[in-house]
Amino acid sequence: VLQVLSLANHPRIRQKIADDKGNVARILKAHADNDKRIDALFLVTLSRTPSDIERRAGVKYVAESATPAEGLRGVMWSLLNTREFLLQH
């Protein structure tokens, strides 16, 4: 439980997600389409593609965010805190 709380709340995790050389930055440069960005983010985080519902939710979140980078960072943070990631990766 302590490791889960540390992952969810540690400021270093947010710093790593926002890193200019990290996965989010790489995905932003590689793909112009938010659908493809969400697919790539799921692949690097959970090693699978998103379901249609997950993709739509991710694309909607990115579209409603101040910037695409901010939106993708939020999606990645949420994926890192899913039960799927915490228990399988």
N, C-alpha and C positions, 0 to 999 in steps of 0.2 A: 504494500500500500504506500509506503514511503517513497519508493521509486516512482510510482505513478503520480503522486502529488508533486514530486520534484519535476518531473517531465512537464506536467501541465502548467506549473507556475514559475519555473525558473526563468529569469530574464535572459540567460544565455541561449535558451532555445529560440526565443524571438530574434535574438541577434543573428543566430545561425540561419534562420529562415530568411532574414532580410539581407544576408550577405550578398554583395555584388557579384561574387563568383559562385554562388550557390545554385541549387536546382531551380528555384523560382526565377531568378534572373536569366538563367540559361533557357528555360521554357519560354519566357517572354520574348527573348530574341529569336528563338527558333520557330515560333508559331504566331501567326497574326489572328487566327480564329480562336475564340474562347472555348469552343467545343474541343478542339485539338489540345488546347492548353490544359483543360480539365482532364482529358484522357491521359496526357503525359504526366500530370501531377499525380494521378492515381497510380500510374505505372511505377513511378519512382518511389512512391510512398508505400503503397499496399501490394505492389507487384501484380496488379490486375487492372482491367479497365472498369470504369464505373457502369452501373446499371443506367438505364434511361432516366429514371427518377433522380439518381445521384447526379448525373450529368446536368440535367435541367436545373437542379437546385444550385449546383456549383456555378453554372453559367449565369444564373439569375443573381447570385451573390456577387460575382465579379462585376456584372453590369451595373449593379446598384452601389458599388464601392466608389470611393473618391477617385481612385486610379486602378487600372488593371493589376498593377503590382501589389497594391494594398489588398485587393480582393483575393488574388492568388495566395498571398501570405496568410490571409485568414482561412482559406480553404485548407492549405497545408497544415496549419496549426490544428485545425479541427480534425484532420485525418490522423495526425500524430497522436491525438487524444482519444481515438476510437478504441473500443474494446478489441477490434480486429487487429489493429497495429500493436497495441500493448501486449496482447497475449500471443501473437504469432511472429512478431518481428523483434 
